[in-house]
Amino acid sequence: MTTWFSDRSIAEVSRGLGGLCPDLAGLPVVLHDAWIERGNPLWDRSSAFVGDDWVVKFAWSEPAAVKLEREILVLRALAASEHPPPVRRVHAWSSDPVLLVSPFVAGSPVLWDTVAELDTFELRQLAEELARVLGAFHAPETLVAVDRAGVSLPLPTPQADTPELRARLAPMLDERRRSLVAAWCDWVDAVLPVPAPESVVLHGDFHGYNLVVDEDRSVRAVLDLEEASVGDRHYDFRYLPGQAPTVQLLLETVAAYEQTTRRPVSLEAVMAWHIRTVLGDALWRTEANVELPGGGTPPQWVDELATRMARLGVDAS
């Protein structure tokens, strides 16, 4: 039975945690999120620090609870793999209500500003780490471990599909940008194969805020597996083109990934997923009156996307 918290209070989280982990009862519980999304039930979940050494995740809606339960199942499956990706260990979990308790992993996220300050050697170090982690998720033995555990993962679902972008984003743009987005949508439909030529386990939300790195840029943990799925490996590269001021982090990560996994990476496929991600993000945020990261606008995001495409030499006209 899957249930979730109905009361948005620390007291309710503490009660649920105490029932699941008596050893942690009495420790201070501090919400991790400074801002909680309440407009979309799909994202109505949060996490909290428990004392100095633990983190608890929980949900406030049925859709969010289902996603969190998916993360729990995947983490438990990966724990049985011989060479799992670096993910948090499951200390305790429950479905009624859905709770996930894990040890706290110290480190820092991979931020745009941080990447901008890296020199060539440091950028390559980070890229090699990202490639290593992606390779671990996409390894055949990872899919075997998930299948063996009886975990059924969905196909990946980016922020929007091309019909949504044509119908709802295009009217927010001027004629030049509308034409550009229309051409991109046609190109995306032609580039992305259905089904994927090879299915792998995807993290599904592989971006800087879900990475915990140490001072040497080694990835200590990958967080938030609620979007774990099975599909095209290029999907997990979809945030990297916009993760840094230039596309160099993407190119270095692709090079390291191809070398270590012996699997080719198509920049066209990466950018097709990137287009659906970036424009879909601009669409839902604008419709929900949520500020775009960095204070941008949909037209500015279209222009930035066009610049990345040009720098990569990807012709989507």
Residue pairs with C-beta under 8 A, 6 or more apart in sequence:
1 95
1 96
2 62
2 65
2 66
2 69
2 95
2 96
2 98
3 65
3 95
3 96
3 97
3 98
4 58
4 59
4 60
4 61
4 62
4 64
4 65
4 97
4 98
5 12
5 13
5 16
5 58
5 59
5 60
5 97
6 12
6 60
8 36
8 60
10 29
10 30
10 31
10 48
13 29
13 48
13 56
13 58
14 25
14 29
16 58
16 94
16 97
16 99
17 24
17 25
17 29
17 50
17 56
17 99
17 101
18 24
18 25
18 26
20 92
20 93
20 94
20 99
20 101
21 91
21 92
21 101
24 50
24 51
24 54
24 101
27 50
27 51
27 54
28 50
28 51
29 48
29 49
29 50
29 56
30 48
30 49
31 46
31 47
31 48
32 46
32 47
32 48
32 49
32 55
33 46
33 47
36 44
36 46
37 43
37 44
38 44
39 288
39 290
40 288
41 61
41 62
41 63
41 64
42 61
42 63
42 64
42 67
43 64
44 59
44 60
44 61
44 63
44 64
45 57
45 58
45 59
45 60
45 61
45 64
45 65
45 67
45 68
45 226
46 57
46 58
46 60
47 55
47 56
47 57
47 58
48 55
48 56
48 58
49 55
49 104
50 56
50 101
52 104
53 103
53 104
54 91
54 101
54 102
54 103
54 104
55 88
55 101
55 102
55 103
55 104
56 99
56 100
56 101
57 68
57 71
57 99
57 100
57 102
58 68
58 97
58 98
58 99
58 100
59 65
59 67
59 68
59 97
59 98
65 97
65 98
67 226
67 227
68 98
68 100
68 226
69 95
69 98
70 151
70 153
70 225
70 226
70 228
71 100
71 224
71 225
71 226
71 228
72 90
72 93
72 98
72 100
73 149
73 151
74 146
74 151
74 153
74 201
74 225
74 228
75 87
75 88
75 89
75 90
75 100
75 102
75 225
76 90
76 93
76 149
77 145
77 146
77 148
77 149
77 151
78 84
78 85
78 87
78 142
78 145
78 146
79 89
79 90
80 145
80 148
80 149
81 141
81 142
81 144
81 145
82 141
83 136
83 139
83 141
84 136
84 142
84 145
85 133
85 136
85 137
85 142
85 203
85 222
86 133
86 136
86 219
86 220
86 221
86 222
87 221
87 222
87 223
87 225
88 102
88 103
88 105
88 221
88 223
89 102
89 103
90 100
90 101
90 102
91 101
91 102
91 103
92 99
92 101
93 99
93 100
93 101
105 212
105 220
105 221
106 212
106 220
107 212
107 213
107 214
107 220
107 221
108 114
108 212
108 213
108 214
109 208
109 209
109 210
109 211
109 212
109 213
110 126
110 208
110 209
110 211
110 213
110 243
111 208
111 209
112 208
112 243
112 244
112 245
115 123
115 126
115 208
115 243
115 244
115 245
115 249
116 244
116 245
118 126
118 217
122 217
123 248
123 249
123 252
124 252
124 256
125 216
125 217
126 213
126 217
126 249
127 249
127 252
127 253
127 255
127 256
128 252
128 256
129 213
129 217
129 218
129 219
130 211
130 219
130 240
130 249
130 253
130 256
131 253
131 254
131 256
131 257
131 259
131 260
131 261
132 219
132 256
132 260
133 211
133 219
133 222
134 203
134 206
134 233
134 236
134 237
134 253
134 257
135 257
135 260
135 261
136 142
137 200
137 201
137 202
137 203
137 236
138 200
138 201
138 202
138 233
138 236
138 261
138 263
139 200
139 261
142 200
142 201
143 199
143 200
143 201
143 230
146 153
146 201
146 230
153 201
153 228
153 229
153 230
154 229
154 230
155 229
155 230
155 231
156 202
156 204
156 227
156 229
156 231
156 232
156 235
157 227
157 229
158 235
158 238
158 273
158 276
158 277
158 280
159 276
159 277
159 279
159 280
159 281
159 283
159 284
160 169
160 276
160 279
160 280
160 283
160 284
161 276
161 280
162 185
162 186
162 188
162 189
162 276
164 280
164 283
165 181
165 185
165 276
165 279
165 280
165 283
166 181
166 182
166 185
168 283
168 287
169 181
169 279
169 282
169 283
169 298
170 178
170 181
170 182
171 178
172 283
172 286
172 298
172 299
173 181
173 298
173 299
173 302
174 299
177 299
177 302
177 303
180 302
180 306
181 279
181 302
183 316
183 317
184 275
184 279
184 316
185 275
187 272
187 316
187 317
188 272
188 275
188 276
188 316
191 268
191 269
191 272
192 232
192 269
192 272
192 273
193 232
195 231
196 231
196 232
196 233
197 232
198 232
198 233
199 230
199 231
199 232
200 230
200 231
200 232
200 233
201 228
201 229
201 230
202 227
202 228
202 229
202 230
202 231
202 232
202 233
202 235
202 236
203 210
203 222
203 225
203 227
203 228
203 236
204 225
204 226
204 227
204 228
204 229
204 235
204 236
205 224
205 225
205 226
205 227
206 222
206 236
206 237
206 238
206 239
206 240
207 239
207 243
208 239
208 243
210 222
210 223
210 224
211 219
211 221
211 222
211 223
212 219
212 220
212 221
212 222
212 223
213 219
213 220
214 220
229 235
232 269
232 273
233 263
233 265
234 265
234 266
234 269
234 270
234 272
234 273
235 273
237 250
237 253
237 254
237 265
237 270
237 273
237 274
238 270
238 273
238 274
238 276
238 277
239 274
239 277
240 249
240 250
240 253
240 270
241 247
241 250
241 270
241 271
241 274
241 308
241 312
242 274
242 278
242 304
242 308
243 249
243 250
244 250
246 311
247 308
247 311
247 312
250 270
250 312
251 312
254 265
254 267
254 270
257 263
257 265
258 264
258 265
267 312
267 314
268 314
271 308
271 309
271 312
271 314
271 316
274 305
274 308
275 305
275 316
278 301
278 305
279 298
279 301
279 302
279 305
281 292
281 301
282 292
282 298
282 301
282 302
283 298
284 290
285 291
285 292
286 292
286 298
292 298
292 301
296 304
309 315
309 316
